[in-house]
Amino acid sequence: MGEIFSVKKSGDMAIVEILKQEITMYEIDKVKKEFSDIIEKDSKNILVNFKKLEFISSLVIAALVYLHKKAKENNGKLKFCELTPKVKEIFEVTDLDKVFDVYPTESAAIAKFAEEGIK
């Protein structure tokens, strides 16, 4: 299966980079568990970088909604950045770009966290 993402802690946030072009249905439970662990153990504030993800299924979307809910329950914030063109199109068609905080670059998302007092 390989690594799905890498996590680096930066101050009061965790920066998660998705390492795969596609997350399969067989990996969804692992993704949800690992994201829950990040929120509970590392940071309630998460930035997810999508620069390598080329395809996003409805199962991945459901996992992102779950992550969003989990972060909010823990008084955290969730932001996404560097969506690939196909993923960005899916976010726009489904109006997820209005539900989630999406930024063109990682530095823009980090700057927004800083504006909100999260460093």
Beta strands, then each sheet from edge to edge (+ up, - down):
strand 1: 5-10
strand 2: 13-18
strand 3: 46-49
strand 4: 78-81
strand 5: 101-103
sheet 1: 1+ 2- 3- 4- 5-
end
